[in-house]
Amino acid sequence: MPHDCISKCLEFHALTLADREAVQAVTLDAGLRNCNFNFSNLFGWQPEFGTEVAFCEGHVVLRYRLGSELNYLIASKETPCRNLLERMVNDATAQGTTLAVRCLEDDRAAAIVDLFPGRATATPQRNSYDYIYLRTELANLAGKSLKNKRNHVNKFLSEHPAFEYRELSPALFPQCLELVRLWQSETPHDNPDYGDTIAAEERVMQRIFDHWGSLDAIGGAIFDAGRMLAFTYGAPVTHDTFDVCVEKADRFVDGAFSVINQQFAAHLPEQYVYLNREEDMGLPGLRKAKLSYHPEILLSYNSVTINPL
């Protein structure tokens, strides 16, 4: 793509449901299995991050804040061109900061650094790497490497032989929120920001539930004797990759997490070859758990900063 590929100025506005079709016209076909481009997630977290969007000739540019830090994301079928990136540099400068484009796959990060010799730097974001699995492997749990997972599922089945799987629907949302609060009360933590993070996650969940019919989210839950033991939901990132956004379970029900994981994979439409189970946020226990399922792809990301001229 030529360096002068973008002729328009960047015009950002707050991301809303009205942007879904335009965003997904790019993201679903872009071939990027990046969980950050799941529109349901973007919409759910919009009030928390102040997410804004601009559309530029086949590119979706997102601008958002992590605390006081301004960041950008780019979704497109091809590596962003120099002209667009220069406009983003100017936009960041106007916002009083240096351009930081996050969650760029290795090849795109390297290509952008090559476009800006002496001005651009790429930094790996290990805590943001996405864990991507073959859906059929999570559904079947076949082979020696997943024997422990099968054992967890089999123990659950022996203790809950009459369990049932239900597709998530608005009628189940109150029970989901009750289970979230139970999960919160059961979860040990020593992070001083834990309370704020959990409160934000619950607000995001409520926002997605409130607009469920306008999104393309899919979810499921497992029950025994009428009581919800676990639930999960997510939405497509591409036509063949589904992003799992939330998974909650009663921690005192042995195997509940393993079973909702397996059952959801088994009930998803077959068009989804891959399941993106998102990042581990640098949490040792979560990293160990995600690696134990042997991801097909550990999708590495970089943050690229570009200094102004």
C-alpha positions as MATLAB code, in Angstrom:
seq = 'MPHDCISKCLEFHALTLADREAVQAVTLDAGLRNCNFNFSNLFGWQPEFGTEVAFCEGHVVLRYRLGSELNYLIASKETPCRNLLERMVNDATAQGTTLAVRCLEDDRAAAIVDLFPGRATATPQRNSYDYIYLRTELANLAGKSLKNKRNHVNKFLSEHPAFEYRELSPALFPQCLELVRLWQSETPHDNPDYGDTIAAEERVMQRIFDHWGSLDAIGGAIFDAGRMLAFTYGAPVTHDTFDVCVEKADRFVDGAFSVINQQFAAHLPEQYVYLNREEDMGLPGLRKAKLSYHPEILLSYNSVTINPL';
ca = [
       0.000    0.000    0.000;
       1.504    3.419   -0.937;
       2.648    5.794    1.757;
       0.089    8.433    0.725;
      -2.821    6.009    1.048;
      -4.877    8.150    3.442;
      -6.318   11.427    2.234;
      -8.730   12.130    5.092;
      -8.104   13.668    8.464;
      -8.806   11.520   11.493;
     -12.235   12.341   12.859;
     -12.890   10.524   16.125;
     -16.237   10.086   17.831;
     -17.378    8.029   20.816;
     -17.924    4.392   19.856;
     -21.625    3.440   19.881;
     -23.814    0.579   18.719;
     -24.342    2.488   15.473;
     -20.677    1.787   14.618;
     -21.005   -1.985   14.783;
     -21.585   -2.599   11.071;
     -18.743   -0.301    9.959;
     -16.291   -1.751   12.488;
     -17.123   -5.355   11.665;
     -16.994   -4.699    7.919;
     -13.244   -4.410    8.515;
     -12.527   -6.606   11.535;
     -14.394   -9.768   10.567;
     -12.515   -9.962    7.258;
      -9.138   -8.616    8.382;
      -7.794  -11.989    9.496;
      -6.631  -10.540   12.823;
      -7.551  -12.935   15.639;
      -6.847  -10.143   18.116;
      -9.439  -10.157   20.931;
      -9.276   -6.358   21.107;
     -11.331   -6.181   17.906;
     -14.338   -8.036   19.301;
     -17.032   -5.368   18.885;
     -19.117   -6.577   21.844;
     -16.086   -6.172   24.094;
     -15.260   -2.757   22.624;
     -18.819   -1.601   23.197;
     -19.024   -3.053   26.697;
     -15.819   -1.356   27.863;
     -16.440    1.930   26.038;
     -17.580    3.911   29.108;
     -14.631    2.607   31.135;
     -11.972    3.536   28.558;
     -13.710    6.421   26.784;
     -13.159    4.541   23.513;
     -13.433    6.583   20.324;
     -13.327    5.426   16.715;
     -12.334    6.895   13.354;
     -12.817    5.296    9.937;
     -10.181    5.918    7.281;
     -10.385    4.173    3.912;
     -10.509    0.577    5.115;
      -8.880    1.200    8.490;
     -10.564    1.266   11.884;
      -8.610    3.424   14.341;
      -9.526    3.260   18.013;
      -8.406    5.732   20.672;
      -8.831    5.022   24.378;
      -7.370    5.734   27.811;
      -5.810    3.423   30.378;
      -5.820    5.683   33.398;
      -4.103    8.858   32.188;
      -2.366    7.085   29.284;
      -3.733    7.569   25.763;
      -3.448    4.546   23.449;
      -4.440    3.605   19.918;
      -5.426    0.407   18.091;
      -5.604   -0.147   14.335;
      -7.612   -2.810   12.520;
      -7.142   -3.260    8.774;
      -6.548   -5.991    6.243;
      -3.074   -4.636    5.483;
      -0.304   -3.052    7.525;
      -1.226    0.613    8.169;
       0.474    3.015    5.785;
       2.873    5.796    6.708;
       0.442    8.595    5.893;
      -2.181    7.269    8.308;
       0.411    6.747   11.019;
       1.722   10.305   10.592;
      -1.814   11.571   11.054;
      -2.053    9.485   14.209;
       1.254   10.964   15.413;
      -0.211   14.424   14.891;
      -3.414   13.462   16.672;
      -1.476   12.144   19.673;
       0.657   15.302   19.728;
      -2.515   17.404   19.740;
      -3.668   15.329   22.731;
      -0.399   16.145   24.528;
       1.254   12.734   24.215;
       3.417   10.493   22.013;
       1.672    8.031   19.724;
       1.468    4.537   21.238;
      -0.170    1.876   19.067;
      -0.869   -1.200   21.155;
      -1.477   -4.885   20.425;
       0.333   -5.032   17.094;
       1.336   -8.493   15.912;
       5.057   -9.011   15.328;
       5.031   -8.599   11.541;
       2.970   -5.418   11.631;
       5.049   -3.943   14.430;
       8.252   -4.644   12.489;
       6.811   -3.136    9.309;
       5.815    0.049   11.133;
       9.244    0.399   12.765;
      10.797    0.066    9.296;
       8.632    2.933    8.057;
       9.955    5.259   10.772;
      13.712    4.659   11.192;
      14.984    6.396   14.285;
      11.493    7.459   15.320;
       9.642    4.211   16.133;
      10.276    1.645   18.865;
       8.515   -1.689   19.410;
       8.148   -3.165   22.891;
       6.746   -6.681   23.462;
       3.545   -6.834   25.562;
       3.883  -10.326   27.061;
       1.046   -9.812   29.546;
      -1.292   -9.040   26.634;
      -0.503  -12.087   24.459;
      -3.682  -13.901   23.386;
      -4.120  -17.628   24.010;
      -5.815  -19.166   20.966;
      -7.006  -22.778   20.852;
      -8.579  -25.097   18.333;
     -12.269  -25.251   19.248;
     -12.469  -29.001   18.609;
      -9.575  -29.681   21.003;
     -11.307  -27.805   23.818;
     -14.569  -29.576   23.021;
     -13.129  -33.101   22.839;
     -10.211  -32.885   25.296;
      -8.562  -35.781   23.491;
      -4.966  -36.910   23.871;
      -2.451  -37.370   26.646;
      -1.711  -33.657   27.099;
      -5.308  -32.937   28.127;
      -5.790  -35.978   30.361;
      -5.973  -33.864   33.532;
      -8.703  -31.729   31.976;
     -10.706  -34.844   31.089;
     -10.309  -36.038   34.660;
     -11.755  -32.776   35.996;
     -14.708  -33.055   33.618;
     -15.288  -36.719   34.483;
     -15.245  -35.988   38.202;
     -17.808  -33.251   37.683;
     -20.000  -35.610   35.645;
     -19.835  -38.268   38.360;
     -20.936  -35.765   40.996;
     -23.504  -33.954   38.823;
     -24.878  -36.636   36.465;
     -28.088  -34.664   35.834;
     -26.377  -31.358   34.958;
     -27.672  -29.444   31.952;
     -26.196  -26.938   29.537;
     -28.363  -23.973   28.527;
     -27.763  -21.279   25.954;
     -27.442  -17.900   27.633;
     -30.540  -15.719   27.313;
     -31.864  -12.583   29.045;
     -33.933  -14.739   31.403;
     -30.668  -16.074   32.862;
     -28.859  -12.747   33.303;
     -29.958  -12.172   36.940;
     -28.515  -15.572   37.887;
     -25.309  -14.715   36.024;
     -24.875  -11.570   38.083;
     -25.589  -13.483   41.280;
     -22.899  -15.982   40.346;
     -20.472  -13.153   39.575;
     -20.950  -11.786   43.081;
     -20.476  -15.247   44.549;
     -17.279  -15.652   42.493;
     -16.060  -12.283   43.768;
     -16.637  -13.275   47.387;
     -14.769  -16.567   46.884;
     -11.768  -15.130   45.045;
      -8.658  -14.359   47.128;
      -6.772  -11.205   46.199;
      -4.108   -8.829   47.480;
      -4.234   -6.228   44.719;
      -5.326   -2.796   46.035;
      -7.015   -2.102   42.679;
      -8.964   -5.377   42.739;
     -12.221   -3.813   43.909;
     -12.213   -1.181   41.179;
     -11.392   -3.771   38.521;
     -14.178   -6.106   39.611;
     -16.698   -3.265   39.810;
     -15.758   -2.213   36.266;
     -16.096   -5.792   34.994;
     -19.579   -6.030   36.458;
     -20.601   -2.729   34.856;
     -19.319   -3.972   31.500;
     -21.224   -7.229   31.873;
     -24.421   -5.364   32.701;
     -23.967   -3.098   29.661;
     -23.558   -6.095   27.367;
     -26.567   -7.823   28.926;
     -28.630   -4.634   28.494;
     -27.848   -4.591   24.752;
     -27.644   -8.347   24.172;
     -30.184   -8.313   21.340;
     -28.196   -5.706   19.405;
     -24.871   -7.517   19.690;
     -23.690  -10.836   18.273;
     -22.726  -12.301   21.629;
     -23.238  -16.010   22.351;
     -23.149  -17.551   25.802;
     -23.891  -20.670   27.766;
     -24.395  -21.847   31.337;
     -24.396  -25.108   33.247;
     -26.983  -25.975   35.887;
     -27.579  -28.696   38.412;
     -30.867  -29.008   40.291;
     -31.885  -25.597   38.973;
     -28.784  -23.800   40.277;
     -26.364  -22.069   37.918;
     -22.856  -23.400   38.509;
     -20.996  -21.559   35.737;
     -21.557  -19.354   32.719;
     -19.582  -17.854   29.872;
     -20.062  -15.649   26.836;
     -18.175  -14.068   23.974;
     -18.460  -12.842   20.398;
     -16.730  -13.264   17.023;
     -13.444  -11.566   16.188;
     -13.239  -12.954   12.641;
     -15.421  -15.324   10.670;
     -13.448  -18.309   12.012;
     -12.337  -17.051   15.450;
     -14.531  -16.582   18.515;
     -13.415  -14.543   21.516;
     -14.384  -15.797   24.988;
     -14.873  -12.618   27.041;
     -16.144  -13.891   30.386;
     -16.065  -17.202   32.228;
     -17.310  -17.435   35.823;
     -18.039  -20.414   38.057;
     -18.590  -21.365   41.660;
     -15.031  -22.067   42.788;
     -16.240  -24.641   45.301;
     -17.816  -26.840   42.617;
     -14.982  -29.064   41.483;
     -14.659  -29.101   37.698;
     -17.167  -26.315   37.032;
     -14.634  -24.178   35.141;
     -13.427  -27.155   33.112;
     -16.969  -28.184   32.190;
     -18.224  -24.748   31.112;
     -15.075  -24.389   29.007;
     -15.608  -27.787   27.361;
     -19.369  -27.485   26.942;
     -19.226  -24.002   25.445;
     -16.644  -25.133   22.890;
     -18.837  -28.139   22.041;
     -21.964  -26.008   21.538;
     -20.476  -23.161   19.492;
     -21.203  -23.125   15.750;
     -18.704  -25.198   13.782;
     -17.650  -22.185   11.690;
     -15.430  -21.155   14.597;
     -12.198  -23.043   14.144;
     -10.406  -21.082   16.851;
     -11.263  -19.873   20.336;
      -9.403  -16.838   21.610;
      -9.361  -17.006   25.413;
      -7.624  -13.643   25.733;
      -4.598  -12.633   27.800;
      -3.305  -13.658   31.221;
      -2.624  -10.065   32.430;
       0.669  -11.270   33.889;
      -1.077  -13.224   36.657;
       1.010  -16.362   37.354;
      -1.965  -18.600   38.178;
      -3.920  -17.510   35.118;
      -0.878  -17.932   32.876;
      -0.343  -21.469   34.185;
      -4.012  -22.327   33.639;
      -4.073  -21.004   30.068;
      -0.827  -22.740   29.139;
      -2.129  -26.014   30.597;
      -4.693  -26.183   27.778;
      -1.823  -26.061   25.228;
      -2.783  -23.158   22.955;
      -2.509  -23.673   19.219;
      -1.321  -20.062   18.924;
       0.220  -17.778   21.512;
      -0.468  -14.529   19.693;
       2.311  -12.099   20.532;
       1.778   -8.351   20.624;
       3.896   -5.235   20.659;
       3.337   -1.633   21.585;
       4.903    0.715   19.021;
       5.666    4.314   19.885;
       6.370    6.825   17.102;
       7.974   10.145   17.953;
       6.904   13.273   16.058;
       9.254   14.892   13.531;
];
